[in-house]
Amino acid sequence: MRNTTGRASEVTRKFLNRKFEDPDYVTIRGTETSALHTADFLYKIEKKELINPWVSMQMKVLLGRQLDKSKLAQGLPLNAMYYNKTGWWSYWTNDAGIVDDGEIKYIISCFTPIPEKEALPIMKELSAKVYALMKWRSRN
């Protein structure tokens, strides 16, 4: 499919059952994404460039209401706000978000090809180390 800029789109209507899609969508692969795509999406939200500022702010509010705190959120201090989207599929475990503690702000995106049970402690440690590095960098 082509988007309005004429470039091929990497996104299909993932949440619509295939039998309800327009005929042109029948032969298109399902939606695939990556840590880079997710980070780019979050960057657009943070810069208020996701369609327009209002849409960006609404999306950020929704991401801030994420209830799953089992992945990268585990490694963050309580004073850090985490606007994130988390998920899993088959043996993939994913989390990506905007971290903001009032002093530092950054985007983190981690897609791991390992089952959730094994990924959770790794993601917690990764998040804590990235946070510590970003905090150190902000002071030096």
Secondary structure per residue as TSV (DSSP state, phi and psi in degrees):
chain	resnum	aa	ss	phi	psi
A	1	M	-	360.0	151.2
A	2	R	B	-105.8	141.4
A	3	N	-	-93.1	-173.9
A	4	T	T	-68.4	-16.8
A	5	T	T	-89.0	-4.2
A	6	G	S	88.6	-5.5
A	7	R	S	-86.0	152.7
A	8	A	B	-66.0	136.9
A	9	S	-	-91.9	143.6
A	10	E	S	-97.0	3.6
A	11	V	-	-116.3	131.5
A	12	T	-	-113.0	177.7
A	13	R	-	-83.1	80.3
A	14	K	T	-58.9	-32.1
A	15	F	T	-91.4	-2.1
A	16	L	S	-95.0	127.4
A	17	N	-	-55.8	136.1
A	18	R	G	-52.4	-34.4
A	19	K	G	-69.1	-15.8
A	20	F	G	-99.7	-1.8
A	21	E	S	-76.4	158.0
A	22	D	-	-62.7	153.3
A	23	P	G	-54.2	-35.5
A	24	D	G	-64.5	-19.7
A	25	Y	G	-86.3	-12.3
A	26	V	T	-57.5	-38.9
A	27	T	T	-94.2	1.0
A	28	I	S	-85.4	138.3
A	29	R	-	-60.7	156.4
A	30	G	-	-63.8	166.0
A	31	T	-	-62.3	132.7
A	32	E	-	-127.3	146.6
A	33	T	-	-142.1	177.2
A	34	S	-	-143.8	172.5
A	35	A	H	-61.6	-36.5
A	36	L	H	-65.9	-46.6
A	37	H	H	-57.6	-42.9
A	38	T	H	-66.6	-42.7
A	39	A	H	-63.4	-40.8
A	40	D	H	-61.8	-42.1
A	41	F	H	-60.3	-47.4
A	42	L	H	-64.9	-36.7
A	43	Y	H	-62.6	-42.4
A	44	K	H	-62.4	-39.0
A	45	I	H	-63.1	-48.9
A	46	E	H	-63.5	-37.0
A	47	K	T	-84.4	2.2
A	48	K	T	60.2	39.6
A	49	E	-	-116.3	13.0
A	50	L	S	-86.4	95.2
A	51	I	S	68.4	-63.0
A	52	N	S	-160.9	171.0
A	53	P	H	-57.7	-40.5
A	54	W	H	-62.0	-47.4
A	55	V	H	-61.7	-42.0
A	56	S	H	-59.8	-45.8
A	57	M	H	-66.8	-39.2
A	58	Q	H	-63.5	-42.8
A	59	M	H	-64.8	-40.2
A	60	K	H	-63.7	-39.3
A	61	V	H	-60.0	-46.6
A	62	L	H	-60.4	-43.8
A	63	L	H	-65.5	-30.2
A	64	G	H	-71.5	-14.2
A	65	R	T	-94.9	8.8
A	66	Q	-	-57.6	128.8
A	67	L	-	-93.2	-19.1
A	68	D	-	-78.2	107.7
A	69	K	-	-110.9	25.6
A	70	S	S	-89.3	-11.3
A	71	K	S	-108.2	-115.9
A	72	L	G	-62.9	-28.1
A	73	A	G	-59.1	-28.8
A	74	Q	G	-58.1	-32.5
A	75	G	G	-89.3	3.6
A	76	L	S	-99.0	148.7
A	77	P	-	-70.9	160.8
A	78	L	T	-62.7	-25.5
A	79	N	T	-81.0	-3.7
A	80	A	-	-92.8	130.3
A	81	M	E	-86.8	136.3
A	82	Y	E	-125.7	111.3
A	83	Y	E	-97.2	105.7
A	84	N	E	-141.4	164.9
A	85	K	E	-127.5	123.6
A	86	T	E	-120.0	159.2
A	87	G	E	-178.1	-179.7
A	88	W	E	-156.3	157.0
A	89	W	E	-156.5	126.8
A	90	S	T	53.1	-118.0
A	91	Y	T	-100.8	11.8
A	92	W	E	-93.7	136.4
A	93	T	E	-126.1	126.8
A	94	N	E	-132.7	151.0
A	95	D	E	-159.5	141.6
A	96	A	E	-151.6	142.9
A	97	G	E	-169.7	175.4
A	98	I	E	-103.9	124.3
A	99	V	E	-102.6	131.1
A	100	D	E	-145.4	115.6
A	101	D	-	-110.8	11.6
A	102	G	S	92.5	-25.5
A	103	E	S	-108.1	-41.6
A	104	I	-	-125.3	153.5
A	105	K	E	-145.2	132.1
A	106	Y	E	-156.3	166.6
A	107	I	E	-110.0	136.0
A	108	I	E	-128.7	138.9
A	109	S	E	-143.1	122.8
A	110	C	E	-135.3	116.3
A	111	F	E	-115.4	116.9
A	112	T	E	-113.9	134.9
A	113	P	S	-87.5	48.2
A	114	I	S	-136.9	152.9
A	115	P	-	-60.5	153.0
A	116	E	H	-54.4	-44.7
A	117	K	H	-56.9	-40.3
A	118	E	H	-79.0	-30.0
A	119	A	H	-75.9	-30.7
A	120	L	H	-55.5	-51.2
A	121	P	H	-67.4	-31.1
A	122	I	H	-67.2	-44.2
A	123	M	H	-65.7	-37.5
A	124	K	H	-61.5	-47.9
A	125	E	H	-64.9	-43.1
A	126	L	H	-59.5	-47.9
A	127	S	H	-61.2	-44.1
A	128	A	H	-62.5	-40.7
A	129	K	H	-69.9	-40.5
A	130	V	H	-64.8	-43.3
A	131	Y	H	-59.8	-47.2
A	132	A	H	-60.8	-41.2
A	133	L	H	-64.7	-45.2
A	134	M	H	-64.3	-38.5
A	135	K	H	-64.1	-45.7
A	136	W	H	-61.9	-44.1
A	137	R	H	-63.4	-34.7
A	138	S	H	-69.6	-21.6
A	139	R	H	-98.8	-11.2
A	140	N	-	-117.6	360.0
